[in-house]
Amino acid sequence: MSTEQYDPVAYGQELAAVSHHQTEATSARFVVFQALAAVGIGHEQADDIVAALEAGAVASAHTWISESSPPHGAEPRFEDGWFAGVRDVASHLRRIADTTATTGRGRAASSAMLLAHLQQPASPAPQEDPVEEDPGPAPVLDSKDVLAAAERFPWALAAPAARHWPDGEFLDVALSAVRAEEREGYIERLEAFVEQHRPRLEEMLRTHGPGSKPASHGRYALIGQPETLVIVERMESAPFLLRGQWEKELETVFLDDLEFVWGPRIRLSR
């Protein structure tokens, strides 16, 4: 059995290195989508190509892990434990490869939209402001109503006694990323999203929620919180807006941790 002690400094350095690789991968993916679009590859085919490449990278990690060996001269019990751990990690990597190969839809289209936005020239100032009809105030989202809706999905939430944070600023920031035109009927849309993604939410709570080994190191504090259902919905629906609002108000480490586990279509953690 390993006697290595948990070193928070080393763990922080490891997370920083992983974050760097994720950022580089996001930039590289953006370039690949641009190149594929330039030669006439459609969005769906581009998604399939990039998903296949990323799944292949995970499969390569599976091969590397599967072929690893315990230290020379290790005791039989240590070797048994080593190979059992290797099998568990390899199986998990295989599942990640399978998921990666089939869940990349929409990323090429999102990259194209972002590129078009970045390339759009600034509009010249009009000589006169156009007269527009006042559409009236946008519907207001009541945070209490949203939380009440989230609480209707106990299978996605930690028990109240195990939750880390009181409801408040995290929910406020997440709701600030709901556009005015999305507010009407948002609770119904949130409920449909949660039902659609039930297996992912249950798995996230099981593997990284309160009481899990990753959470024991003080990370992934938002997982199991009711407001997290809103955050991951916005992470899928308006990732750039959510990130921009979050960076104005809160430490990004909480959002980065959640994004790492959720694995959204567009990863923005740095």
Sequence and secondary structure as in RCSB ss.txt:
>XXXX:A:sequence
MSTEQYDPVAYGQELAAVSHHQTEATSARFVVFQALAAVGIGHEQADDIVAALEAGAVASAHTWISESSPPHGAE
PRFEDGWFAGVRDVASHLRRIADTTATTGRGRAASSAMLLAHLQQPASPAPQEDPVEEDPGPAPVLDSKDVLAAA
ERFPWALAAPAARHWPDGEFLDVALSAVRAEEREGYIERLEAFVEQHRPRLEEMLRTHGPGSKPASHGRYALIGQ
PETLVIVERMESAPFLLRGQWEKELETVFLDDLEFVWGPRIRLSR
>XXXX:A:secstr
       HHHHHHHHHHHHHHHHHHHHHHHHHHHHHHHTT  HHHHHHHHHHHHHHHHHHHHHHHHT    TT  
HHHHHHHHHHHHHHHHHHHHHHHHHHH  TTHHHHHHHHHHHHH       SS              HHHHHHHH
TT GGGS  GGG  S SSHHHHHHHHTS GGG TTHHHHHHHHHHHTHHHHHHHHHHHSTTSHHHHTT  TTTT 
THHHHHHHHHHH HHHHHHHHHHHS HHHHHHHHHHH  SS    
